[in-house]
């Protein structure tokens, strides 16, 4: 545990992994990867398809027991996961889905509070098939919140949503993050989503972190902000993407 000058003890990071290696047969996906995530830090992870983003997320979630790390893997006790598919059980009503597996006093009351926080108050008796795509993802966030996570791992949670619903979910996720302050690791293919939501963006390339970018933008963030575009251009360049210049006749 780190110590600051004056004898104050710093809190340990939410996630620390050292020299993490993951192989699939003869192919190495993660190459002695080092990563530290501070408590309460919102981090987005970008990278081309097949770069190992979801593999890394599964390792941090301790869902993959075949990774190797000489320095070990340290994560908090309370970890929640959110996926592109909300994974609600169709035979359970919404509240029962949200509190499934949660133990302790006042579980159903905590579930109702979580549903209220994500804008689903009064829908606790609904069946999953009665919900829209956006409501499914709201329910997934409620299920994560009810566990009071120290770390939230999200794997493309908004990838299947339409553009308008996605914008609304961005605002909701950031609002919930500001209120509860877990550490967040968000896997996404969307550069704009990463800049809009995260305070730190990592680019995974060749099994290693090729870019670690701090996003210093005040809220509310807007894509019309020139600095937003600067961060966007840096990330696109790191991903090997060059956007075409607008044609002169299109500007006239």
C-alpha positions, -999 to +999 in steps of 0.1 A: +000+000+000+014+034-010+022+061+015+020+098+008+043+123+024+033+131+059+024+095+068-010+094+051-017+060+035-031+060+000-060+036-009-049+007-030-060+007-066-093-010-076-075-032-102-038-041-105-025-067-129+010-074-138+025-092-168-008-108-177-006-134-205-034-151-223-029-176-251-053-195-273-033-224-286-002-209-303-017-174-305-009-150-277-037-124-272-024-106-241+014-100-239+026-095-203+001-067-199+003-043-170-027-023-159-037-003-128-072+013-123-077+037-095-107+035-072-135+056-086-119+060-120-139+057-152-118+041-179-127+031-215-109+004-234-106+007-272-090-016-297-096-033-331-116-065-332-096-094-320-072-072-300-082-088-267-105-063-251-132-088-240-104-112-230-089-086-207-123-079-193-130-115-186-096-118-169-103-088-146-137-103-138-120-136-129-141-155-154-110-167-172-089-191-151-064-199-178-046-165-178-011-163-165+004-134-146+037-135-128+028-104-109-008-115-101-042-100-104-059-079-077-095-068-079-121-057-054-145-081-037-176-065-051-176-066-089-206-062-113-207-070-150-228-055-178-230-069-213-245-060-247-272-086-240-289-077-207-292-114-199-325-111-181-341-144-174-375-145-193-393-165-166-386-140-139-402-106-134-380-075-135-375-070-098-366-107-094-341-104-122-325-074-106-320-090-072-312-125-084-284-139-063-282-108-039-282-117-002-287-096+029-315-076+046-338-054+026-329-069-008-362-062-025-362-026-012-327-022-026-339-036-059-368-011-061-344+017-053-321+006-081-350+004-105-361+039-095-325+052-101-325+039-137-360+053-145-379+020-142-399+028-111-433+010-112-420-017-137-409-042-111-437-066-120-430-064-158-417-094-177-385-091-198-404-095-231-425-064-222-394-041-221-377-022-249-340-025-257-332+006-237-352-007-208-333-039-209-301-020-205-315+001-177-325-031-160-289-044-164-276-012-148-300-016-119-289-052-114-253-039-113-261-011-089-280-033-064-247-051-057-231-018-046-200-026-068-166-013-062-158-022-098-182-021-128-171-040-159-191-032-190-186-050-223-202-030-252-234-025-231-250-001-256-238-017-288-272-030-298-292+002-291-304+027-316-286+061-317-312+081-297-315+055-270-277+052-269-273+089-262-298+087-234-280+057-219-247+076-220-262+103-199-277+078-174-245+058-170-225+090-164-251+102-139-251+069-120-213+068-120-211+103-105-236+093-078-220+059-068-184+063-079-173+027-086-143+021-107-155+015-143-139-004-171-159+001-203-151-019-234-163-002-266-156+001-303-170+037-303-144+064-300-170+091-294-185+070-267-152+067-250-144+104-250-179+113-239-180+090-209-145+082-197-119+102-179-092+078-191-091+060-224-068+030-231-060+016-266-052-021-267-031-031-297-010-063-302-019-075-267-004-044-250-017-010-240-004+012-268-020+045-256-031+057-221-049+090-226-064+112-199-095+130-210-097+164-193-131+177-203-157+194-181-193+182-180-215+182-198-193+171-227-203+180-262-190+167-295-190+203-308-162+212-284-129+215-303-111+197-275-135+168-279-124+165-315-087+167-305-091+137-282-111+119-309-084+125-335-057+112-311-076+080-305-085+074-341-048+079-350-038+054-323-063+029-339-049+035-373-080+052-387-077+083-409-109+101-417-113+115-452-111+153-455-145+169-464-149+177-501-148+214-510-181+212-528-197+197-497-187+227-477-201+253-502 
